[in-house]
Amino acid sequence: MKFIDEAKISVLAGKGGDGSASFRREKYIPKGGPDGGDGGRGGSVFAVADRNINTLVEFRYARIFKAQRGENGRGAQCYGKAGEDLVIRVPVGTVFTDVDSGEVVADLAADGQQVCLAHGGKGGLGNVHFKSSINRAPRQHTLGEPGEERDLALELKVLADVGLLGMPNAGKSTFIRAVSAARPKVADYPFTTLAPNLGVVRVDNERSFVIADIPGLIEGAAEGAGLGHQFLRHLQRTRLLLHLVDVSPRWEAGDPVHEARAIVAELKKYDQALYEKPRWLVLNKIDMVDAAERDAVVAKFVADYGWDGPVFVISALDGSGCRELSFAIMDHLDTVARADDDAQDTGTTLSD
């Protein structure tokens, strides 16, 4: 199934049924009086997050979602039947934004979370409501109210604890294969990853985290170059970013320090909050560097790059260093989770 993470839809709640202007008429009761019932309310449009759905592809073909209108009221004070609500199922992590106002209507970040996107219209009143001592035979009744209508933009942001950054062919797909059961495509040419991949990394029987791999970034991604800019949104919910850099001796001309800086620059252009997330440097493909030169290669890159944060040296191909990195990530996430719990207990909020 093709991965679609953006869509636009229109939701139309049902109109309320009209009230009835009816009079009771029975034999020998010539002045039975008003007995018009109320109209039923219109159906509302709801959205529910479903963990069994992982793409917005359905909304590429179905763009208009309309709930049922309410039935009109009838005589004998019979109320009209309410219109049925319409429930739209979307992937967990879907954000709804009103196209006209730009307001975020809902952010469904948990399985089963539900929100009303458009409220159904109220049913009209029957003439029985307008009876009074001076108006014994009212013919007034009201029409049902129209349901809400909205044009909405849907944006899917996958839920992952850790996100992978890097140039095409930095080894991100190989890394996610090495530490999880995910099996993204791996090849010796760039842009083998065309859609985000999620993998669950289990460090022991009780502890695990979710890692997200997005298509490789290139310089100018924030302005639309390459593929990765389309998927940067999927890193916005993560708590930690791993910046993978290829430090192998490559035959093609390329400066890994310039490439690493270009990636960080693209993050900053796209979203300042994403740029400020905790970020670790992961030097990959160390197996392709001569053993006697590895320490010097790593030291030179870190010095030239001017990096003073955490550095991990791995080979995603043979798995060396991957286990140690996974445990370090898990310990970091546990620390962040405990800090968040403490913040909630004291009534404060910590940012990622």
Secondary structure by P-SEA (a helix, b strand, c coil): ccccccccbbbbcbbbbbbbbbbbbcccccccccbbbbbbbbbbbbbbbbcccccccccccccbbbbbbbbbbbcccccccccbbbbbbbccbbbbbccccccccccccccccccccbbbbbbbbccccccccccccccccccbbbccccbbbbbbbbbbcbbbbbccccaaaaaaaaccccccccccccccccbbbbbbbbccccccbbbbbccccccccccccccccccccccccccbbbbbbbcccccccccaaaaaaaaaaaaaaacccccccbbbbbbccccccccccaaaaaaaaaaaaccccbbbbbccccccaaaaaaaaaaaaaaaaaaaaaaaaaacccccc
